[in-house]
Amino acid sequence: MVMFAIIPYLALSAALDPLAPIIAGQLHMSAQTMSLGSGLGNAAYALGTVLAVQLGLHLPQRRMLLAYAALLVVGSVLTAVAQNAAMFIAGHTVQGLATSMLLIAAVPPLAIGYPRERLHTTVMIMNMGIFGAVALGPFIGGLQADADAWRPLFWIVTAVAVLALLLVVLTFEDAPPANPDAPRDLPAIALAAAGSLAAFLGASELTSHSFLDVEVIAPLLGGLALIAGLIVYQYRAAQPLLMVREMLTSAIPVAGVVTALFAAAASVSATALTASVLSETYGPVRVGLLFLPELGGAVIAAGVFGLVIARRSLHYLPLVGMILLAAGILVFRLGMPDSQPLALLGSALTGLALGATVAPALFVAGFSLPSASLPRVFAVVELLRAVAAFMIAPIFAHFAATVTGDLNEGTNIALWIGLGLALAGAALGVTIYALSGARPQTPDLDTFLAGQRPAWYSPPLLSRLRRSHDLDDLDVALPVPESVD
């Protein structure tokens, strides 16, 4: 049920690039309007992570899951039958909103609703399904683009959404609201909505404007400021909707969030930009085939994730993933503009990296807090990851196309930046562990799944550094003893 609910939008997001000109031509949209539709879908995805937490507190959770799945079907049908730009954009926006709400409502119960021995298989299939869909997207999009058609793919997505709805109905067990006495945090919803909408609309305007044009820079910076304001507001709130304070004051969750964000930002340069350069030389099917090893890498990484989920080595997996991501970006850089063997190797390394980084980092953060807080942990991480991944993509694409006037040279520069982001993310994660006194531990999954306490101990953020500073202050405050003859 979870896989069928989440995969359609994620696969479409990865498959849209080669299909965008065909869709825009048949629905009489400009490239800017098509970009605007993608931006609205991504903004809705970011908003849905926060909105689902609020609705889950006050409304029966399983009934809301039924509503989200039905909403996904409605959005999928709208896009498949779209006759104009308005129908397509509305349907894609509804798809983004429903997918993130399903993610927050369905994934945490899936992760903690089974006995410990099932968790290995659960996370393996979930990781394989999510990142496998993303990896398969370019190939599927290339096949449809080569056939000069797009509606068959969208009808297949609709059929998958219908299957998700059917499984929600067949597995329905009514459940009460999580906490009906919790306050309704309307300011948090408003900040998430306004911030996501402004930031993604600003980024989508890069299709027809320069970065410093007011149509781009004003909403982009304003939206990021509102999202930052949401984080600060939730950190200081007495009864916050999201677990920002608990996450940002604890070392291991911060390291996990930082790793996920840097991986999302860096991977953009390794996939979308490289695909755009390769499409100058090869057709859409060939480009899709060059990225097909990414699927194999994602499957292998999912298997490794399932093996280490209950072991101390789980802490090391995101670090290994960041190193593999850096290696993949470097291989892409060396293979530009048209080396097929290096493109195949780079895509395989990138698939391994994404499967070993984002989901493991999510669980590293989640295991550091009580299991009951998992939906709110996932919401924070997915909100920030959506901003890092979906908003960075058009910025990198614009940079590559305009920084030198030559797409190949601009992409090479962007790849170097992506390589720096991957290495910086790995270094920051290790530094946070070291300066906080955090250490890899074997998760106590029995007590975590029982809701008794976190799976391991996470020390306060930078506690070792602060302890050293406090000792220095203590030395200054102590009186110096007089010498004794």
Protein Blocks (a to p, Z undefined) as FASTA:
>chain_A
ZZmmmmmmmmmmmmmmmmmmmmmmmnopafklmmmmmmmmmmmmmmmmmmmmmmmmmpcf
klmmmmmmmmmmmmmmmmmmocbfklmmmmmmmmmmmmmmmmmmmmmmmmmmpcfklmmm
mmmmmmmmmmmmmmmmmmmmmmmmmnopaklmmmmmmmmmmmmmmmmmmmgccdddfblm
bccdfklmmmmmmmmmmmmmmmmmmmmpcfklmklmmmmmmmmmmmmmmmmmmmmpmbdf
bffklmmmpfklmmmmmmmmmmmmmmmmmmmmmmmmmmmmmcfklmmmmmmmmmmmmmmm
mmmmmmmmmgmklmmmmmmmmmmmmmmmmmmmmmpckbfklmmmmmmmmmmmmmmmmmmm
mmmmmmmpcfklmmmmmmmmmmmmmmmmmmmmmmmmmmmmmmnopaklmmmmmmmmmmmm
mmmmmmmmmmmmmmnopacddddfklmmnomacfbdcddehklmmmmmmmmmmmmmpccd
dddZZ
